[in-house]
């Protein structure tokens, strides 16, 4: 189980999360929620633990928010897992060896990375993925990205509404978790003070 986090949160995501939280929360809480509050209090202290599979499940569950802008298919590095090339080759009607030779470049220690032409994934045609049902896990999990340490980062693309929506939703859940734990601590402190005074 790893934690997810935001390596560098775009201020537009924080502004959006603050605006939505101010509308959704009661007045007594919403006045305290600012971008600085999220940056200084919430992000350093709140971690949500999830497995990569849970991150992928969230991405799949929220995919209806994707408007197929293709931002995730441009200027990205798409690493292919060892067991993914056969399904991708089959989706293209090719033998796996031919697929690997045509579409993948290899570096030591990697199974393969898709070769982009003019900065775009070779499978992104007419604003859609031609191998969508066989797309690799890294594409299915977008905007979640596991790093070398196993920590899952959220890397939204500012021109992609889906990734901005998902990042905003996760920030909001972190704020709510922080507020909930703060209230529980406050209530526990009040109970201790009451018991001590009796």
C-alpha positions in Angstrom: 0.0 0.0 0.0 1.6 3.3 -1.0 0.6 6.9 -0.4 -0.5 9.2 -3.2 0.6 12.7 -3.3 1.1 15.7 -5.4 4.6 16.4 -6.4 3.9 20.0 -7.4 0.3 21.2 -7.2 -0.8 23.5 -9.9 -2.4 26.6 -8.2 -5.3 26.3 -10.6 -6.2 23.0 -9.0 -6.0 24.5 -5.5 -8.1 27.5 -6.6 -10.7 25.2 -8.0 -10.7 23.0 -4.9 -11.1 26.0 -2.6 -14.0 27.4 -4.7 -15.8 24.1 -4.7 -15.2 23.5 -1.0 -16.5 27.0 -0.1 -19.7 26.2 -2.0 -20.1 22.7 -0.4 -19.1 23.3 3.2 -20.9 25.1 6.0 -20.0 28.7 6.4 -18.1 28.2 9.6 -15.6 25.9 7.9 -15.4 27.4 4.4 -13.9 30.7 5.6 -10.8 28.9 6.8 -10.2 27.1 3.5 -7.6 28.9 1.4 -4.9 27.9 -1.0 -2.3 28.6 1.7 -4.3 26.5 4.2 -4.2 23.5 1.8 -0.5 24.0 0.9 0.7 24.5 4.5 -1.6 22.3 6.6 -3.3 19.7 4.4 -0.8 18.6 1.8 2.1 18.0 4.2 0.1 16.1 6.8 -2.6 14.2 4.9 -1.8 11.1 3.0 -4.3 8.8 1.4 -3.0 5.2 1.2 -3.9 3.2 -1.9 -2.5 0.4 -4.0 -1.6 1.1 -7.6 -4.7 -1.2 -8.4 -6.9 1.1 -6.4 -5.5 4.2 -8.2 -6.2 2.5 -11.5 -9.7 1.6 -10.4 -10.4 5.3 -9.4 -9.1 6.4 -12.8 -11.4 3.9 -14.6 -14.4 4.8 -12.4 -14.0 8.5 -13.2 -13.3 8.0 -16.9 -16.7 9.4 -17.8 -15.2 12.8 -17.1 -12.7 12.3 -19.9 -13.6 14.4 -23.0 -11.0 12.6 -25.1 -8.9 15.8 -25.5 -5.8 13.6 -26.1 -3.6 15.7 -23.8 -2.4 12.5 -22.1 -1.3 11.1 -25.5 1.0 13.9 -26.3 4.5 14.6 -25.0 4.3 11.7 -22.5 6.5 8.8 -21.9 4.5 5.6 -22.1 6.3 2.7 -20.6 4.9 -0.7 -21.6 4.8 -3.6 -19.2 6.2 -7.0 -20.0 2.7 -8.6 -20.4 1.1 -5.8 -22.3 2.7 -6.0 -25.8 0.9 -9.1 -26.9 -2.6 -7.6 -26.4 -1.5 -4.3 -28.0 -0.1 -6.3 -31.0 -3.3 -8.3 -31.3 -5.3 -5.1 -31.3 -3.2 -3.9 -34.3 -3.5 -7.3 -36.0 0.3 -7.8 -35.8 2.7 -10.4 -34.5 4.2 -9.3 -31.2 7.8 -9.3 -32.6 6.7 -7.0 -35.4 4.8 -4.7 -33.1 7.8 -4.4 -30.8 10.1 -3.6 -33.7 7.8 -1.0 -35.1 6.5 0.7 -32.0 8.8 0.2 -29.1 12.3 1.5 -28.2 14.2 -0.2 -25.4 16.5 1.1 -22.8 18.4 -1.1 -20.4 16.1 -2.3 -17.6 12.9 -1.3 -19.4 10.5 -3.6 -21.3 9.9 -0.8 -23.8 8.7 2.7 -24.4 6.3 3.7 -27.2 8.0 5.7 -29.9 6.2 9.0 -30.4 6.1 10.6 -33.7 5.9 14.4 -33.7 5.3 14.3 -30.0 2.2 12.1 -30.2 1.5 8.5 -29.3 1.4 6.4 -32.5 -1.9 4.9 -31.5 -3.7 8.3 -31.1 -5.5 8.7 -34.4 -8.5 10.9 -35.2 -8.7 12.1 -31.6 -9.0 8.6 -30.2 -6.9 5.6 -29.2 -6.9 2.9 -31.8 -6.0 0.2 -29.2 -8.2 1.6 -26.4 -9.3 -1.8 -25.1 -5.7 -3.0 -25.1 -4.1 0.2 -23.9 -1.3 -0.2 -21.4 -1.7 0.2 -17.7 0.0 3.6 -17.6 -2.7 4.9 -19.9 -5.5 3.3 -17.9 -4.2 4.9 -14.7 -3.7 8.4 -16.0 -3.3 10.9 -14.2 -1.9 8.6 -11.5 1.8 7.7 -12.0 3.8 5.4 -9.7 7.3 6.7 -9.1 10.5 4.7 -8.4 9.7 4.5 -4.6 6.2 3.1 -5.3 4.6 6.4 -4.3 1.7 7.3 -6.5 1.8 10.8 -7.8 -1.0 12.7 -9.4 0.2 14.5 -12.5 -2.7 16.5 -14.0 -2.3 18.3 -17.3 -3.8 21.8 -17.2 -5.4 21.4 -20.6 -7.1 18.1 -19.6 -10.4 18.6 -17.8 -10.5 15.0 -16.7 -7.1 15.1 -14.9 -7.9 18.5 -13.4 -11.3 17.2 -12.2 -9.7 14.1 -10.6 -6.9 16.1 -9.0 -9.4 18.6 -7.6 -11.6 15.8 -6.2 -8.5 14.2 -4.5 -7.4 17.5 -3.0 -11.0 18.1 -1.7 -11.0 14.6 -0.1 -7.6 15.4 1.6 -9.0 18.6 3.0 -12.1 16.8 4.3 -10.0 14.1 5.8 -7.8 16.8 7.5 -10.9 18.7 8.8 -12.5 15.5 10.1 -9.3 14.4 12.0 -9.0 18.0 13.4 -12.6 17.9 14.7 -12.0 14.5 16.2 -8.9 15.8 17.9 -10.8 18.8 19.1 -13.7 16.7 20.5 -11.2 14.3 22.2 -9.5 17.3 23.8 -12.8 18.7 25.0 -13.7 15.3 26.5 -10.3 15.1 28.3 -10.7 18.6 29.7 -14.2 17.8 30.9 -13.1 14.6 32.6 -10.1 16.4 34.2 -12.4 19.1 35.5 -14.9 16.7 37.1 
